[in-house]
Amino acid sequence: MRGAISLLRQDDVEMARFEPVSPLGELGIVANFPRRVTARSTDDSMVLVLARRGFDMLMADDLKMSVTVLRNLVLLISARIDEDNVRAFEHKELRSRLGRLERERNLTQQALAASGVDTGEIQSRVDAQMRAAVPTILIVDDESQICEFLSRALAEYNIITAGDGVDALEAAAAQPPSIVITDVNMPNMNGLELLEKLKARWPDLTVIGLSGYVDEAAAGKLGFDDFVCKPMRVAQLRNTVKAHLEKTV
């Protein structure tokens, strides 16, 4: 299978996109309930679609075919489980390392405090040096779930968030960011107004637009330094941010 497939909710909102096309039926097979979304081809695609009744008849009439299909399903689902287990192990290992670093930091602070050193002052200096060494990304979106998702996707940076353009300007003034990622459609002050005000005050500041209602062709005319369309791909977002940060070094 090749091409691109989008999954749409009942209100025709795109929830996810698969490139290349991936098997979409495992969840229904495992949990024994039908899919509640619509799959739509968004690119020149080659997809195998089997009607439920015809497929059931084929499975009932051809034992060899039935065994082959079930074996392949087991292999497919097993591979997915293995991938999830690897990610779960990596996550557990990372949490273990973070826990060790946290304990080391606490012991260091206790040792310094016992020696009469002002640990609060040291922590303030360390925080200031971290802010200077690690780029700050300002994420602006009126949907808190999007802010949380982007914060997790860009967790290696200093992240500050705002729910609209007004709050974003205040946040940028308090802690100037290296990059701003902003939604276009927001209350109080939308992304285009925010872009204009940010560029007026910080002409060299990189501002990346974010929207599910603007296509890439139209996005190029809006004045953003770059644009990411919703639903966003994490790899694309991270690569876009990294590329712009490298330009500023």
Secondary structure as UniProt FT lines:
FT   STRAND          5..8
FT   TURN            10..11
FT   STRAND          14..18
FT   HELIX           26..31
FT   STRAND          38..41
FT   HELIX           52..61
FT   HELIX           63..114
FT   TURN            115..116
FT   HELIX           119..133
FT   STRAND          136..140
FT   HELIX           144..153
FT   TURN            154..156
FT   STRAND          158..162
FT   HELIX           165..174
FT   STRAND          179..183
FT   HELIX           191..201
FT   TURN            203..204
FT   STRAND          206..211
FT   HELIX           216..219
FT   TURN            220..223
FT   STRAND          226..229
FT   HELIX           234..248
//
